[in-house]
Amino acid sequence: ERLLADRVAQRGQLELTLAPSRLALEVGDAIAVAGEGEGPFEITEIRDGAARRITARAIPPLFEAVIVSGRPAAVPTAAVPRAIPVVVAAHLPPDPANPGQSRLLLAACASPWPGEVTFHDEVTGTQIARLTRSCALGELDAALAPGQALTWDETASLTVRLYAGHLASADDALVLAGGNRLVIETDSGAWEVVAFAEALLLSPGLYRLTRLLRGQMGTGHAIGPAAAGRRVVVLDDRPLLLAAPGQWLGETRPLRAYAGRADPAGTSVALALDSGPVLPLPPVHLRAERAPGSDDVALSWVRRSRADTDSWGVTDAPLEHAPEAYAVTILDGTVPVRTLAAAAPTLTYTAAAQVEDFGAPPPRFGFRVAQMSPVFGAGHATEGTFDA
């Protein structure tokens, strides 16, 4: 307003001649001239000569400056909906670099994403993890049957419906290196890691996965049926994998997930930490042979270890549970008749023991082998058969 008034005043200028008797006027004095403009006028220039020439301009009106702020933002009257995330907490086997400690998998997704999801231990109230990105979660759209671990399954398929995210095919080398992996909840409550090489999009969010690798990341013990609707997590770089506290093993730990700062209630999550992911892996390559010239039966097997990094070297896998020990159970059909202890992956089932168990050296019997842990007890077992 002041600048505009100055511009207007500059247009109102007077040029007048005064008599020498008006020598008292100076530049800056205010004058008024009858019949000329609205006045008053400020003398801006005086030129003396034969006559006194005066230049004056109109004085702009006085304005009071008032600072006016913008209008306050309107307060929304509608309630903002709270983002309730879908949350998954799973217990997985250890990392080969630290075979003595199992891991927790924590994942969540929400739309809209609240910025972060924090996980807190309800027993102590401490924050144990913070997710900053929405994970790719989903569910089985069809039941998954049991399968064979660690070998390519060319016949089975896996149908998954994702809430968000995308799946794509990958070559065998990438899959074997750890790509294209899903964590799937089985009917037993355990979690199996399944890898896939081929992905076919059936409809938005619905995929059929083929060329499967079951029981990855030490989850061979968890291979089992999984009904439609069981939870699925895409194991990429978004979910969190952290060490599971040893004191939590054997219990169901209550957690609470909070979706950002505007979620005062949180979502309750029950985390079951059974001993399955930390028990010794089941031995493989079970053999039973009658000793030459004797009724004794030589039993043998190959030890496995979660500390194994899948090396193709000729040395044995690192010993995960020391001292090395095994429990061998002799079976008459499905009925245990004797349990033997071994300190190495070989054992002799003597003819005398066979007579005690079966009345005579049997032409056929079954046996079960489990590696022992000094902390957790008998591990996952494998069964074999002796045929004379």
Secondary structure, 3 states (H helix, E strand, C coil): CHHHHHHHHHHCEEEEEECHHHCCCCCCCEECCCCCCCCCEEEEEEECCCCEEEEEEECCCCCCCCCCCCCCCCCCCCCCCCCCCEEEEEEECCCCCCCCCCEEEEEEECCCCCCCEEEEECCCCCEEEEECCCCCEEEECCCECCCCECCEEEEEEEEEEECCCCCCCCCHHHHHCCCCEEEEECCCCCEEEEEEEEEEEEECCEEEEEEEEEEECCCHHHCCCECCCCEEEECCCCCEEEECCHHHCCEEEEEEEEECCCCCCCEEEEEEECCHHHCCCCCEEEEEEECCCCCCEEEEEECCCCCCCCCCCCCCCCCCCCCCCEEEEEEECCEEEEEEEECCCEEEECHHHHHHHHCCCCCEEEEEEEEEECCCEEEEEEEEEEEC
